[in-house]
Amino acid sequence: MSPANVALAPSRRALGIGLFAGLAHLIVGGALSVWFGFSWAANPFLAYVALGGLLLGAVPVVLLVENRLVAPSIVVAVAFVASAYGTWSVYVAPEVIPAPVGPTPFGWYLIGWVVVLGAALVTGGVEYGLRRVVST
C-alpha cells in the first residue's frame, strides 16, 4: 500500500471500537423493532436493514475515534432517539393505538439508513472543514 492510502485507512483500534458500536446499535435497534411489534421476514431486505444498523453505529464512531469528529455521532443519535420516541409516542404509549398506514418513524429510520448515514457524513465533512479553516 502506498503511504497516501495508509494515511486514509483507519487504525485497528478505531475499527474495533466502531465494530463494537455497530453491533451495539444493531442489537438495540433490533430490540426496539421487536418491542414496537415490527414483523421481519428472513429475506434480503432484512440483510439490508441489518447492514444499515451495523453501519449507522460503526461509521460515526470510527470517525469519532480516528478524527475526533463529533457531528456524525450526534446526527445518528438524534435521528435514532427522535424516530424511536416518535414511534413509541404514537404507536405504543397511547391507550388507543392507531393502525399504522405506512412505516412508523422508527421504520423509516431503519429503511432510510442511507439518508441518515449520508447526513452524518456531510455534517462530519462540514465539521472537518470548519476545523481546518479555524486552525489555519
C-alpha positions as CSV (number, residue, x, y, z in Angstrom):
1,M,0.0,0.0,0.0
2,S,1.3,3.5,-0.8
3,P,1.8,5.9,2.1
4,A,-1.1,8.0,0.9
5,N,-3.5,5.1,1.2
6,V,-2.1,4.1,4.6
7,A,-2.9,7.6,5.9
8,L,-6.5,7.3,4.8
9,A,-7.1,3.9,6.4
10,P,-8.5,4.0,10.0
11,S,-6.5,2.3,12.7
12,R,-7.3,-1.2,14.0
13,R,-8.3,0.4,17.3
14,A,-10.8,2.7,15.6
15,L,-12.2,-0.2,13.5
16,G,-12.5,-2.4,16.6
17,I,-14.4,0.2,18.6
18,G,-16.5,1.0,15.6
19,L,-17.4,-2.6,15.1
20,F,-18.4,-2.9,18.8
21,A,-20.5,0.3,18.5
22,G,-22.1,-1.0,15.3
23,L,-23.1,-4.3,16.9
24,A,-24.5,-2.4,19.9
25,H,-26.6,-0.2,17.6
26,L,-27.8,-3.2,15.7
27,I,-28.8,-5.0,18.9
28,V,-30.6,-2.0,20.4
29,G,-32.3,-1.3,17.1
30,G,-33.4,-4.9,16.7
31,A,-34.7,-5.0,20.3
32,L,-36.7,-1.8,19.7
33,S,-38.2,-3.1,16.5
34,V,-39.3,-6.3,18.3
35,W,-40.7,-4.2,21.2
36,F,-42.6,-2.0,18.6
37,G,-44.0,-5.1,17.1
38,F,-42.4,-5.0,13.7
39,S,-42.6,-8.2,11.7
40,W,-39.4,-9.2,10.0
41,A,-39.3,-12.0,7.4
42,A,-36.0,-13.7,6.6
43,N,-35.3,-12.1,3.2
44,P,-32.7,-9.9,1.5
45,F,-34.4,-6.8,2.9
46,L,-33.6,-8.0,6.4
47,A,-29.9,-8.1,5.4
48,Y,-30.2,-4.5,4.1
49,V,-31.7,-3.3,7.4
50,A,-29.1,-5.2,9.4
51,L,-26.2,-3.8,7.3
52,G,-27.7,-0.3,7.9
53,G,-27.9,-0.9,11.7
54,L,-24.3,-2.0,11.7
55,L,-23.0,0.9,9.6
56,L,-25.0,3.5,11.5
57,G,-23.4,2.5,14.7
58,A,-19.9,1.9,13.3
59,V,-19.1,4.7,10.9
60,P,-19.7,7.7,13.2
61,V,-17.8,6.0,16.0
62,V,-14.8,5.3,13.7
63,L,-14.8,9.0,12.7
64,L,-15.0,10.0,16.3
65,V,-12.1,7.8,17.4
66,E,-9.9,8.4,14.4
67,N,-10.6,12.1,13.6
68,R,-12.4,13.4,16.7
69,L,-15.4,14.3,14.6
70,V,-18.5,14.6,16.9
71,A,-21.1,15.8,14.4
72,P,-21.7,12.4,12.7
73,S,-22.4,10.7,16.0
74,I,-24.8,13.5,17.0
75,V,-26.7,13.2,13.8
76,V,-27.2,9.4,14.1
77,A,-28.0,9.7,17.8
78,V,-30.6,12.4,17.3
79,A,-32.2,10.5,14.4
80,F,-32.3,7.3,16.4
81,V,-33.8,8.8,19.5
82,A,-36.3,11.0,17.7
83,S,-37.6,8.2,15.5
84,A,-37.8,5.7,18.4
85,Y,-39.6,8.3,20.6
86,G,-41.9,9.2,17.7
87,T,-42.9,5.6,17.2
88,W,-43.3,5.0,20.9
89,S,-45.4,8.1,21.5
90,V,-47.8,7.4,18.6
91,Y,-47.9,3.6,18.4
92,V,-47.1,2.3,21.9
93,A,-47.9,4.8,24.7
94,P,-51.5,5.8,23.9
95,E,-54.3,3.7,25.2
96,V,-55.9,3.6,21.8
97,I,-53.2,2.6,19.3
98,P,-53.9,3.7,15.7
99,A,-53.4,1.3,12.9
100,P,-50.2,2.2,11.1
101,V,-50.8,3.2,7.5
102,G,-47.2,3.0,6.5
103,P,-43.8,2.7,8.1
104,T,-43.5,4.3,11.6
105,P,-40.8,6.9,12.2
106,F,-38.5,4.2,13.5
107,G,-39.4,2.1,10.5
108,W,-38.3,5.0,8.3
109,Y,-35.1,5.2,10.2
110,L,-34.4,1.6,9.6
111,I,-35.4,1.7,5.9
112,G,-33.8,5.0,5.2
113,W,-30.5,4.4,6.9
114,V,-28.6,5.5,3.8
115,V,-30.0,9.0,4.1
116,V,-29.1,9.2,7.8
117,L,-25.6,8.0,7.1
118,G,-25.3,10.4,4.3
119,A,-26.4,13.3,6.5
120,A,-23.9,12.2,9.2
121,L,-21.1,12.1,6.7
122,V,-22.0,15.5,5.3
123,T,-22.1,17.1,8.7
124,G,-18.8,15.3,9.5
125,G,-17.3,16.8,6.4
126,V,-18.5,20.3,7.4
127,E,-17.1,19.8,10.9
128,Y,-13.7,18.7,9.4
129,G,-13.6,21.6,7.0
130,L,-14.5,24.1,9.7
131,R,-11.8,22.8,12.0
132,R,-9.2,23.1,9.2
133,V,-10.3,26.7,8.4
134,V,-10.3,27.7,12.1
135,S,-6.9,26.1,12.8
136,T,-5.1,27.9,10.0
